[in-house]
Each structure stands twice: as structure tokens, then as C-alpha cells.
Amino acid sequence: MKQKEEINVSSHDDLAFDLRPIRHRDCQAIWDILKDPQVQTFNDYDADITKGDVYDFIQGDIERFYNQQGIRLVIVLRSSGQVIGSVGIFNIIDGQGMLGFELSSQYFGKGIMQKVLDMLFEKLTTFVPAPLNSVLALVNQNNSASIKLLTKCGFQQDDAHWVKHVS
């Protein structure tokens, strides 16, 4: 199965970005994002995450893609080529997947992640060939920004999960 190399997304000129499948060479950029204390506040990765851990996560993401069990895309600023975050749908089993995302803290509150999620769901069958009926997200109840984001993107709270029906 061939990965799509890049999906262009139109947005504000200075914050225009592309989404593409994650690669091993993205390890340093993702590690830098995950080590940021503002990102760690609500992320489920350990504070002592190593670059080797991130490399292993990326390898797992690549394997999940080829097994049609998920995909992780990096968010790349078009102006600089800088990786500023990632988004993925993981553990696709019986038509249900889990959403995960992180964004560099310097881009918090700029509307980027909403555009990313809108594009992800608009192009879902391009990114995820496996049949998908719903996507779940686990969110810390104190993470009001992510809760607001998920609500804007059509997710609804269902007990401890947030759910979006996609079929």
C-alpha cells in the first residue's frame, strides 16, 4: 500500500500547512514538541520520554499504517517546512479508532488544530483505507481547549470518551 505523500491545506498565508505521513526523520521535531511542559500538561506521554521512545512510536505508527490499523500525519508549516505537530487515528478495530494529536505550544490558540481535524475527517478515506464508523478521543477533563476543539469538530461526550460518528 502506497502512502499519500502530502495533502495541501489552505489556511492563513503565514500559517498555511501540509499534512503528510510521519517518517523516522520527524523524530527530533516530535520529541521537541512532546518535551515541552505546556504540551506535557495534558498529553499522555511520560515527562521523561526519550528520543528513542519517539523513534519507536514512529516505527509503530508506520507499521499500523501498513496493517490498516491507523495513521499518524505530521503538520508541516508550508513557509518553513517545520514540523509543528501531529495527528493520528490509531487502533482501528471493528470500525472504531482512537484520535490523538499534539501541537507545538507556540501555535496554541491559532485555530490550526481545528483546520487539521476538519481536513483529516474531510479526507478520511484517503488517509484511512480501513472501514471506520466512529472515532473516539480521551481528554483530560481539565483540558478545556481540547474539549472545545472536539466539540467544534462534531465530537460528543459519551461517559469518559468523546465520540464522532463518521459513516
Secondary structure as UniProt FT lines:
FT   STRAND          7..9
FT   HELIX           13..15
FT   STRAND          17..21
FT   HELIX           24..26
FT   HELIX           27..35
FT   HELIX           37..40
FT   TURN            41..42
FT   TURN            47..48
FT   HELIX           51..66
FT   TURN            67..68
FT   STRAND          71..77
FT   TURN            78..80
FT   STRAND          83..93
FT   TURN            94..95
FT   STRAND          96..103
FT   HELIX           105..107
FT   TURN            108..109
FT   HELIX           112..122
FT   HELIX           124..127
FT   STRAND          134..138
FT   TURN            141..142
FT   HELIX           144..152
FT   TURN            153..154
FT   STRAND          156..158
FT   TURN            159..160
FT   STRAND          161..165
//
